[in-house]
Amino acid sequence: MELTINLQTGSKTPLYEQIYDYIRQEIQSGRLKSGERLPSTRALSRHLEVSRSTVELAYEQLLSEGYVEAQPYRGFFVAEIEGLYQISRSSEREEKKKQSEAPKYRYDFSPSGVDLKSFPYNTWRKLSRECLTDDRTELFRLGDPQGEYGLRSAIANYLYQARGVNCRPEQLIVGAGNDYILMLLTTIIGSSHKIAVENPTYRQAFRLFERLSYKLCTVDMDRKGMSVDGLRASGADIAFVMPSHQYPLGTVMPMKRRMELLKWAEEREGRYIIEDDYDSEFRYKGKPIPALQGYDSKGNVIYTGTFSKSIAPAIRMSYIVLPEKILRIYREKCSFLSSTVSRVDQLILQRFIGEGYYERHLNKTRALYRSRHDTLLRCLRESGGQFEISGENAGVHLLLHFPPGRTEEDLIESAGKKGVRVYGLSGYYVGEKKEDGAGPVILLGYANMSETKIADAVHLLMEAWQ
């Protein structure tokens, strides 16, 4: 199918946002039906005469909001959304009324935000053009199932220098996003394991493990991370953890707890730790703590990472480092699976890393996020608000802990009335949150807000919460 989108190149609205708005409206109106296949990012970019990354940014936003679904090896499809209805002419007035009554946010403290304005468009465009200057037919053949060796070498070198990860390029597999990486891991090791996740946790990973038919359990956290005693008591043989910056609590796991986790894995054959190192690039106090994988001498840590936070979500590039014993299983049973990332995109990223652009982009982004981080902390501390701050030393969000007496719902609702969107911690718990007598907790992300907007939004929050 073709989408006829009248893009306004002179508009202040970015092209990816125009594409996103058009497809979203088509889905809401019912003109795009549930289950209908959307054009591939390559086909749509060619049809609209825009870069593929522009279309991918639009699709990523639609994916994150649940309007479309990505099916491995098949493409993008309109999602089946409960409560989504077609807008007939007779009901347009009612729909507009509902939209006018819906909360309108001037500021959004999304904890999963990424500053897309800092995406290195010029560099990416330059590398894309250079990669395709010559007639390189080999780039359009099926490549290495694990990803191109040059890219894996570049990632391995970066991981060793920046994160202390010990691996050979042969241990790396590159895939289109973390969801695919975890699905591939299931194909390799099977789903007959019991996985323990931190509580609260990254709900997307929990939902995915659930859909992949794993037995699941949650282990409560203390100030140092996942409780190892609770992990032993759970009967799990795989622990899914985020030691460098736990999401959503922002906990940085200290060395002693990391060693306790490794000891747990060594106590019995077949135990593994999945280390999700999703945003370790952003740390504002002290030096980054090396990855847990770098201390693993027994091959029990499965390390996963992504470029979604450090570059952009829509480039869909993640990777997994397999211990040698799991690598052997992969080669015996799963090496027939083709790579899910185009060789052209892999070559662009390989050069982006190898030629120093990635390091320069990270330095620029770190400085940008640090400035916003410092602005948010300063405004909060000067506000005189009745809360404590945690999780501020890394990542792109922090937490506000309020004393008992107010509810999370009240804080979110009163902020919304001022046009500010904030997020409650309760949404990240699996099951009911245990009553511990503590007050509500609010998450504030700052990656996609300028310093001026942060200051304005905090001022409104203090008015709402006084």
N, C-alpha and C positions, 0 to 999 in steps of 0.2 A: 504494500500500500504506500501511497505518497501523502505527505502532509503539506498542504499549501499554507505556508506561514509568511505573512507579509512583514518581513523584518525591517525595522526602521534603523538604518545604520547611523543616522545622525542623532538618534535619541539618547538621552542621558541614561535610560534603562539599558543595562548590559544585554548583549545579544542572547546569552545563555538564559537570562531571566525572561526575555521575550518568548523564547522557545518553550520554557517551562510553563509560563502563564497560558500560552495557547493550548498546550496539551492538557494541562490541568482543567481548563475551562471546557475542552472537548469531552473530557471524561465526566465532569460534573453534569454537563448538559445531556449526556447519554449518547452523543454522536459517536464517541468511541466506546464500544461495548466491552463488558467484562470478558476477559480471555482473548481479546483481539490483539494480534501481534503488531508491535510497533516496528518502524524501519530500524535497521541496524544503525549504530552511530556512524559508521563509515558511509552507508548509503544516504543518510539524512544530511550529513555534512557536505557530501558531494552535491546533493539536490539543492541545498540552500546556499552553497558556495561559501561556507564558513569552515573554520578549523574543526577537526574532529574533537579536540579538547573542549570546544565550546558546547557541542552537543552532549558530550559526556558529563559536563557540569550540570546541564539541564536534567539529564536522565538521573544523575545522582541525587538531585534534589527531589525529583519525583519518587525515586526509590525510598529515600529517607522518610518521606511523608506518607508512603504506603499507597500511592496512586498506581504505581506499576511494580511488577515483580520481574526479577532476573532469573531465568531458568538456564542452568549450565548447558552449554552446547546448543541451545535453541534460540536465545535472544531475550528481548524484553516484551512483556505482555501486560495489558491493562489488568489491574488487580481486581479481585472480587471483594468489594468493601461493603460491609454490613451498614445499612442505613443510607448508602449512596443512592440517590433517586434521580430520575430524569426530570428536567425542568420543562414542562409544557408551557405553551403561551399563556394558558389560563392561570398558571401558578407562578409566573415570573414575578408578579407584584409581591406575592407572599414570600417568595425566596429572597427578594431584595430586602424586604422587611426583616427577615431572619438574619440576613447578612449585616444589616445596619445595627441589629441588636447584639451581634456577636462582639466579643471584646476586641478592641483595636489597640495594638501595642505600638507605642512609639519606640520602645527600647526592649531588646530581648537578650537576657543574660543566659543564652543557651550554653550549657556546659560542653556540648559536642561541636561548638562552632569552630570554623577555620577561616582565617582571613584570606579570602580568595583574591582580594585586590593586590596582595603581595605575590601572587603567582608569577613566576618569571616568564611572562608571555614572550618577550623579545628573544630571550635565550632559547626557549623551547621551539619557537618558530624558526630560529636560525638553525638549530640542530636538526629539526625535521626536514628543512629544505636541503641541508647538506647531506643527510642520510639518503635522500631520494634524488640527488642530482644526477648520479650515474644510473645507468640501466642495470640494476642489481636484482636480477631475477631470483637469486637465491633467497632474498628476503621474503618472497611470496610463496616459498615452499614450506612444508611442515618442518619445523626445527626440532631441536632437542626437547624431549618430553619434560625434562627438568627445568627448561629455560636455557637460553644461550650461555655457553661457557664463559664468554667475556663478561656478561652481566653478573653471573654468579661469582666470578673472581673479584669483580669490583665491589660487590656487596660483602663478600667474605673479608676483603681487606678493610673495608669501612667498619664492619662489626668488630674486628680485632682491635683496630686503633681506637674506636670511639666507645665500645661497650665491653671489651675484654672477652669477646666470644671466640672460643677456639674451635675452628672448623675448617675443613677443606671445601673448595667449590663443589666437589662431588657430593657433599652432604646437603647442599642447598637445593630446594625446589621453589621455583617462582610460579605464582598463580594469581588469578584475577580476584583479589580481595580475600579478606580473612575468612569469610564464609566458605569459599571454595577450598581454602587451605585446610580448614577443619574437616570438611567433607572428605577431602583426599586422605587425611589422616585416618578417618574412620574406615575408608576402603583398605588402608594398609594394615591396621591393627585389629580391625573388627569392632563390633559394638557390644561385645560380651563383657565389657568392663563396667565398673562403677566409678563415676566421676564425682569428686567433691569440689564444690565451688564455694567461694567466699560469700558471706551474706552480711551486708548488701553486696551486689555484684553487677557486672555488665550484663544486662538482661538479654541482649542479642545473643551472646554466647550461650547462655542458659537455654533460651528457646531453641537454638540450633541443636545443642546436645539432646534436648528433649525430642526433637523431630527425628534425630538420627538413632533413636531407640536405645540410648544409653540409660542405665540405671543412674539416677541422680540423687545427690543429697547435698545439703548445705552445712557449712561449718561456720560458726560464729567467729567474729574477729575481736581481737583485743587491740590495744594500742600499737602492737608490733606486727599485726597482720593475722593471717589464718592461725587459729589455735592448733598446734601439732597434737596435743592431747585429744582435742575434738576430732582431728583427722584420723587418729588411730582408732578411736571409738566408733567412727562412722563405717568402718569396713571397706572403705573405698580403696581402689588400687591406682587411681589417677587423681592428682590434685591439680586443679586449674587455678593459677595464681598470677597476680600482677605485682611482683615485688618492688619494681622501681617506682611505681606510682599507682597505687590501687585505685580503681574506679568503682564507686564514686568518692570514697572517703579521702583519697589523696595520701594515704599512709605510705611511707617509704620503709620497707622492711629492713630492720637492722641486721647486721652480719650474723649475730648469734641465732636469730630465728631462721635465717637462710641455711645455716649449718644444720639446724635441727630438722629442717625440711629434707635436706639431702640425706641425713641419717635415716629418716623415716623411709625414704625411697630405697636405701641400701639394705634395709632390714629384711626384705622379702623379694625374691625374684619376680619380675613382671610388674613391679611398681614403677610409675613414671610421674614426672612433674611436667605439666605444660606451662611454660613461662611466656606470658603475653606481654611483650615489651612495646606497647603501642605508642607511647609518647615520651620516651626517655630522653629525647633530644632537648626537652625544655625543663631546665632546672635553674633555680635562682639563688640557692644558698649552698655553698660548698661545691665540691666536685661531684660529678655523677658517680653513683655507686656502680661498680662493674656488674654486668649481668650475672644472674645465678648460674647460668650455663658455664661461665668461665671457671667456676669452682667445682664443677662436676667431673670427677675422675672416673666414674663408673658407667657413664653413658646412660644416665637416667633422666636427663632433662631434654625435653623437646622444646626448642626455642622458636617462637613466631614473632614476626615483626611486619611493619607496613610502612608505606610512604604516604598513606592517606592524611595523616596529621602534619607531616613535615613538608609535603609538597601540595597535594590536593586530593580529595577523596575520589574524584572522577578518573584519575589515571589508573585506578584499579590494579595496583601492583603491591602484592604482599609476598612473603616468603616464609619458609619453614626450614629449620636446621634439624635434620634427623640424626640421632645417635647411630653409631655404626651398626648395631644389631637390628635396629628398625630399618636402616637403609638397605640391609641385605634382604629383608622381607619385601620392601618396595621393589627392588630389582627382580625378585623372583615372581612377584604376583601382579605388580601394578605399573611396570615401566612401559606398558603398551598404551597407556593413557596419554593423549596428546596435550601439549601445553595450551593453556587457556589465554595466553597473552600473545599478541601479535609480535612477530620478530622485529618489525619496524619500531614499535614502541619500546621493545627491549633494547634495541640499539641506541635509541634516543636517550633512554635512562642510563645506559652504560656510559655513554659519552658525557652525560650530565654529571655523573659521579666521577668518572675517571679524569675529566679535564678540570676538576675543581669547582665547577659551578654549584654543585650540591652543597659543598662546605660554605661557599660564600652566601648561598641562599639561606642556609641554616643560621649563619651569623647575623644576617639581616633580620630574619624572622625572630630569632631570640631577642635581639635588641628591641624589636617592635613589641613583642609580647611582654618583655620585662618592663617597658615603659607603661604599658596598660596595666600590668600587674601592680606596679608601684603606685600608679594613679588611683587604682581601686582601693588598695590598702590605705593610702593616705586619706582618701575621702571617707572611708569607713571609720578610721580611727579618729578623725577630726569631727565626725558627726555626733559623737556622744551616745550612739545607739546602745541599747542593752543587749549585747550579744558578745560571744567569743568567736574568734576566727581560728580556723584550722585548715590544713591542706594547702597552705599558701606557698610552700617552698618548691613546688614543681608543677608541671602540667599547665593547663590553661583555665582552671577553675579553682574556686575555694569554697569553704563552707562557713555558714554563720550558725552558731549554736545559741538558741534563745532559752531563757529560763522557763521553767514550767509556768503555766498560766495561760499562754496563748496557744492556739492550734496552728498546725501547718496550713490547713485550709483557709483560716482567717488571714494569715500572712500573705498567702498567694492571692487571695481574692482582693484584699485591700491594696496590694501592689498593682494588680490588674486594673483597678479603678483609676489609678494614676497613670495608666498606660505603660506599665513596666511589667514584663513577664519574667517571673522567677520560677524555680523548680524545687520541689520538695524531695527530701531524701527517701521518704517512704515508698516512692515509686520504684526504687531500686532493690527493695527487699523481695526475696522469694518467700511467699507465704505471709502470714501476719507478723508484723514487727512486734517483738517481745516488749512488754511494758517494763521499762527500767526506771521510771520516775524522771527521766531526763526530758527536757523541753524539745520543741520542734527544731528541725535543721533545714536550712535553705541553701541550695547550691547557686552560685553566681559564676557564670563563665564570662570571659572577657576577650576572647580571641577575635571576635568579629565586631568589636565596638571601639570607636576612636576614644582618645582621652577625654575630649570634650563631651561626648555622649555619655561616657562613664560617669563623669562628674555630675551632669544633669540628671542622669538616672538615679544616682545615689541620693541626690537631694530630694527627688520625688519619693524614693523609698522611705527616707526618714520622715517625710510628711505623712506617708501612709501608715507608718508603724509607730508614730509617737503616741 
